[in-house]
Amino acid sequence: MLTAAGGDDYAGCVDGVASVFEEIPGAGRARVLVAGQGREPLLLVHGWPACARVFWPLLTAPPLRARFRMLAPDLFGFGRSKLRAPRLTFAHEVQAVLAIARQAGAPCLAVGTSFGARVVLQAATEAPALFRRVVLLAPYLHRGLIGRSVEGRLLARFPRQLRALHRPPLSLATGVWAAVASLIAGGASAAWARQAIPLIADVARMRADTVDLVDSLPDGRPLLGDLRVPVELWYGDRDRLLDTRELSGLAPLRGLTVVRVDGGGHALHDSHAPELAAALLATAVEARA
């Protein structure tokens, strides 16, 4: 079982967050940030271009640490995870999430953001017994959702140039942009500000072929028609990346709760971390009742 059982005394622990590694058979070695001494596992899966460290404000939140054992992996191609397979695929990302969920010791409450939300949805579809509830934040369900955005048009017209921006040395600039955006959106605390340099370093390790994963993402819409795990889908009414009109229209689907976040953009895990934490704690209380 993945655990930071030693609390702040755990080897390599910073602010009570441990960095451990999980072998994923046939794929590679996934780095997982682990925090909290609660009984229920909470799985946090980042988007693109990012890494597990973007969840630092949640990983260090005392109420969440008291209730949950939080597990935040770097997906393959991101951060400090090491892919050994010859080619990065979407299936590798799902495989990593499933392997970590199996090590959690109990069905997980899982949160995925953007690209990570699509990975979590796939994992919960393939192995619903591993998940108690799933929260999808601004989910990138299919390629068409970003077609009207600036990023989507750039990806369609200049894929080679975008690949260059997501490999060293230019990925350093991407890391700086990701860190600054997260710190501003999250209202930087001292603990979060201390993570700026590690966050830049982790994002800068991103592989260029992660761009291909985003560009060729399997369509996740059919999975929403046969949900076997309760799913909440959050979207911000100021999201400039996704076409949220489609997301708002998903409300009638069985097993799916759609939540509109007023004033929210795409990075809801940053801008609305307190609201997310409160919702996660509320679901934990409901599960125990």
ABEGO torsion letter per residue (X at the ends): XBBBAAEAABBGBBGGBBBBBBBBBGAEBBBBBBBEABABBBBBBBBOBBBAAAAAAAAABAAAAAABBBBBBBBBGBEABBBABABBBAAAAAAAAAAAAAAAGBBBBBBBBEAAAAAAAAAAAABAAABABBBBBGBBABAAAAAABAAAAAAAABAAAAAAAABOAAAAAAAAAAAAAAAAAAGBBAAAAAAAAAAAAAAAABBAAAAAAAAABBBAAAAAABBABBBBBBBBAABAABBAAAAAAAAABBGBBBBBBBGBBABAAAAAAAAAAAAAAAAAAAAAX
